[in-house]
Amino acid sequence: MSDQHDDRATLRDFREAVNMTPAALEGWLETDASRSVGAKHGAGAESVGHASGRRIVDLLRTKQADYGPGDYAHMRKVVGYVHRHLAQRPHRSAAELEHTRWRHSLMNWGHDPLR
């Protein structure tokens, strides 16, 4: 399998996993709810998911021809995170999920499970 084929599959999977627009994700990342979730490395540090969300906004605004190996690696990381966390969906109605840390974490990674 060629690297180009892997990149096409990665991009397809990324576009399926990330269901928020760049503007919606950028707006979300400005909220207190967004900053309150996720693993942080040190007091006052930005969470891993929040930093990923900023990178996702950049990726969504970048032309495909300009993607490099590091961009595709991050896309694979996003796809893996979204798939793992969707599998951990709490047993609640959609209305009850709206303000959960589970949903907020996924949104930091560009996926709103209620869309």
N, C-alpha and C positions, 0 to 999 in steps of 0.2 A: 504494500500500500504506500503510495507516495505521500510526501509531506503536504502537497497541495490538497490531496483528498482529505487528509486529516484536518487541515485548516478549514475546508468547506464544511465538514461535519461539525467541527467545533463551533464555527460561526452559526450554523443552523441551530445547534443545540442551545447556544447562548441566546439567540433571538427568541427561541421558544421559552427559555427560562426567565428571561427579563421581559416582564410585561408592563413595565412603567416607562413612560416617555422620559427623555432627559429632563424636561422642565418639571414634571411631576416628582421625579426622584430628587432633583436638586431642591425643590421646595420642601419635600419631606425631610431631607437631611438637615434643614435649618430648624427643625422643631426640637423641643425639649424631649419629646417621646423618642425621637430617633437617637438622640445623644445618651439616653438613659439605659439602652440595652447593649448587650454584647460584651465579649471578653476584652478587657483592657490590660495593658502591660504597664502598670505603674499608676500612681495616684494622679488624677487629672488628665490621663492620657486619652487619646481618641481610641474608640473601640476598633477592632479589626474589621467588623462589618461596616462601620461608618466610613473608614478609610477606603474600603472596597467600593462602597457606594459612590464616593467621589471619583474613583477611577472608572467605574462603570459609566458615569455621566460623560467622562472624557471619551471613552470607547464608543459610546453611542453617537457622539458628535464627530468622530474621526472617520474619514473615508476608508473603505475596506482596503484599498491599494496601499494605504499608509500603515496598516497593522504590521507589527513585527512579532518575533517569536515570544517576547515577554507578554505581549497583548493576548496572544492565543493561550498562553499558559494561564493568564488571569481569567480568561473566559472559561477555561476548563475548571478552574477553582470555583468560579461562580456557579456553574452548572452542577458541580458536585455538591456544593453547599445547599443550593435550592432543592435538589432531589432528596438529599438526606433529611432536611428539615420538613419538607412536605410529608415525608413518610412518618414524621413524629407528630402529625396533626392531633391536637387535643380533641377529645370527644365532646364537642360543643356545637351549638348551632352557629350559623354564620353571624348572626347578631351578637352572640356571646363572644365571638372571636375578634370582634372589631378592635378592642382595646387591650389585647393580650400581648405579652412580651414576645410570644411565638410569632405573631403576625408582624410586629414591629421589627423584629430581627430579620425576617424575610424581606421586608420592605427596604431595609438598609442595603440588602443585596440585589435590589431592583425587582423583586417579585412581590406583588400584592396578591395574596391567596384569595381575596374576596372579589377580585376582578374576573 
